[in-house]
Amino acid sequence: MISPNKFWNKHAEGYSKKPVPNEAVYQKKLLMTQQYFNDGMSVLEFGCGTGSTALVHAPHVKQYLAVDVSERMVDIAKAKLADTDLDNLEFKVSSIESFTPDKDSFDAVLGLSILHLLNDPQTTIKQAFDVLKPGGIFVSSSPSLTGLMRIFQPLWPIGVCLGLIPKIQFFSHDKWIASVKDAGFTIEEHWIPEESHRTSFIIAKKPE
């Protein structure tokens, strides 16, 4: 089985050129997130891909660190950053599993379209809880792969072994909400776009 970093290194160029599935939904997610930002915040984004969202959010906070397991993805993100005048954004190569900042380090943690790609998303959500300061927010966007999508679940490992598709977790909307709550968060926002009803967009808060 191809490792996640090798898979995403292989597909980084194509990923970087691929438009977002629904621009209106994406823009609303950005605005909903930025309502919780201020210019004194320190933000961590894991699974940042080629950095498009980080580049949009960074001007609204004090410090923004974005990490991804793929070296090629991060190279593309750094090239984008070089074309801006931002001095508060840093891209680094790291899996979220191996990234171990101090507890209570960040005011916000973002994991967008990444949790379903991890071997143990529950542990990662708990890690996000631990590195957040009290009152900090966790923002996630994850697909609910249930219903007819379950038909493909037995076939998925074949595509994974061939390096054609990434390994994914088949979770429902309710499961994503339960996972976030089980980590200790309270739910501030849960939006399931009508245009993209398979997506759970969640903004959760670590208690004060």
C-alpha positions in Angstrom: 0.0 0.0 0.0 1.3 3.4 -0.9 2.0 5.7 2.0 -0.1 8.9 2.4 2.8 11.2 1.7 3.8 9.3 -1.5 0.2 9.3 -2.6 -0.3 13.0 -2.2 3.1 13.8 -3.6 2.1 11.9 -6.7 -1.2 13.8 -7.0 -0.1 17.2 -5.8 0.1 18.9 -9.2 -3.3 17.8 -10.2 -4.8 18.6 -6.9 -3.4 22.2 -7.0 -5.2 22.8 -10.4 -8.5 21.3 -9.4 -11.2 23.9 -8.6 -13.2 23.7 -5.4 -16.4 21.6 -5.9 -18.7 24.5 -5.0 -17.3 28.0 -4.8 -20.3 29.5 -2.9 -20.2 26.8 -0.2 -16.4 27.3 0.1 -16.8 31.0 0.5 -19.4 30.6 3.2 -17.2 28.3 5.1 -14.4 30.9 5.0 -16.7 33.6 6.3 -18.2 31.5 9.0 -14.7 30.7 10.2 -13.4 34.3 10.0 -16.2 35.4 12.3 -14.3 33.7 15.1 -10.9 35.2 14.2 -9.2 38.3 15.5 -5.8 39.9 14.9 -4.3 38.5 18.1 -4.9 34.8 17.3 -2.5 32.0 16.7 -3.9 29.4 14.3 -2.8 25.8 13.3 -4.2 24.2 10.1 -3.3 20.5 9.6 -3.7 18.8 6.2 -3.4 22.2 4.6 -2.8 20.8 1.0 -1.4 23.4 -1.3 -2.3 26.2 1.1 -5.2 28.0 -0.6 -7.3 28.3 2.6 -4.3 29.3 4.8 -3.5 32.1 2.4 -7.1 33.5 2.7 -7.3 33.2 6.5 -3.8 34.4 7.5 -4.4 38.1 7.0 -7.2 37.9 9.7 -5.0 36.5 12.5 -1.6 37.2 14.2 0.2 33.9 13.4 -0.8 31.0 11.1 1.0 27.7 10.9 -0.1 25.2 8.2 1.2 21.6 8.0 0.8 18.8 5.5 2.3 15.3 5.2 3.1 15.8 1.5 6.4 17.6 0.7 5.2 18.4 -2.8 2.0 19.9 -1.5 4.0 22.1 0.9 6.4 23.1 -1.9 3.4 24.4 -4.0 2.0 26.2 -0.9 5.4 27.9 -0.3 5.5 29.0 -3.9 2.1 30.6 -3.6 3.2 32.3 -0.4 6.3 33.7 -2.1 4.0 35.7 -4.4 2.3 37.5 -1.4 3.5 40.0 1.2 2.3 37.8 4.1 4.9 37.5 6.9 2.7 35.7 9.5 2.1 32.4 7.6 4.4 29.4 7.7 4.1 26.1 5.8 5.8 23.0 7.2 5.9 19.3 6.2 4.4 17.2 9.0 1.7 14.6 9.6 -0.7 15.6 12.4 0.2 12.4 14.2 3.9 13.4 14.4 3.2 17.1 15.1 3.4 17.7 18.9 3.2 21.3 20.0 2.7 22.2 23.6 -0.7 22.0 25.1 -2.7 25.3 25.1 -0.6 26.6 22.2 -3.3 27.8 19.7 -6.4 29.9 19.6 -7.8 27.9 16.6 -7.2 24.6 14.9 -8.4 23.8 11.5 -8.7 20.3 9.9 -10.5 20.7 6.6 -11.3 17.8 4.4 -8.7 15.7 6.2 -10.2 13.8 9.1 -11.8 11.1 6.9 -8.3 10.4 5.4 -6.7 9.6 8.8 -6.2 6.2 10.4 -7.5 7.5 13.7 -9.5 10.7 13.4 -10.8 10.5 17.0 -7.2 10.7 18.3 -6.5 13.6 16.1 -9.6 15.5 17.3 -8.5 14.9 20.9 -5.0 16.2 19.9 -6.7 19.3 18.5 -8.5 19.7 21.8 -5.3 19.4 23.8 -3.3 22.0 21.8 -6.1 24.6 21.9 -6.2 27.2 24.6 -9.3 27.3 26.7 -12.0 28.9 24.7 -10.3 28.1 21.4 -12.1 26.8 18.4 -11.8 23.7 16.3 -13.0 24.0 12.7 -13.5 20.8 10.6 -15.1 20.0 7.3 -15.6 16.2 6.7 -17.7 14.2 4.2 -20.4 11.9 5.4 -19.8 8.7 3.5 -23.0 6.8 4.2 -26.0 5.6 2.2 -25.2 4.7 -1.4 -21.6 5.5 -0.8 -21.4 2.3 1.4 -21.7 0.3 -1.8 -18.1 1.3 -2.7 -16.7 0.5 0.8 -15.7 -3.1 0.0 -14.0 -2.0 -3.3 -12.1 0.9 -1.8 -9.1 -1.1 -0.5 -8.4 -2.3 -4.0 -8.1 1.2 -5.3 -6.0 2.1 -2.2 -3.6 -0.8 -2.9 -3.2 0.3 -6.5 -2.4 3.9 -5.4 -5.4 5.2 -7.3 -7.4 6.6 -4.3 -6.6 7.4 -0.7 -7.7 5.4 2.3 -10.8 6.9 3.8 -13.2 6.5 6.8 -16.9 5.9 6.2 -18.6 8.0 8.8 -22.0 9.6 9.1 -22.9 13.2 10.1 -23.9 12.0 13.5 -20.7 10.1 14.0 -18.6 13.2 13.2 -20.6 15.3 15.7 -20.3 12.6 18.3 -16.5 12.3 17.8 -16.1 16.1 18.3 -18.2 16.1 21.4 -16.4 13.0 22.8 -13.1 14.9 22.6 -14.6 17.5 25.0 -15.8 20.2 22.6 -19.1 22.0 22.6 -20.7 22.5 19.1 -21.0 26.2 18.1 -22.0 25.6 14.4 -23.0 22.6 12.4 -23.8 23.3 8.8 -24.7 20.7 6.2 -24.9 22.6 2.9 -27.9 21.8 0.7 -25.7 22.0 -2.3 -23.2 19.6 -0.7 -25.3 17.5 1.7 -22.6 15.0 2.3 -20.4 17.6 4.1 -20.5 18.3 7.8 -18.9 21.7 8.5 -18.4 22.0 12.3 -17.1 24.8 14.4 -16.6 23.6 18.0 -15.3 25.3 21.1 -13.0 24.1 23.9 -14.6 25.1 27.2 -13.1 28.1 29.1 
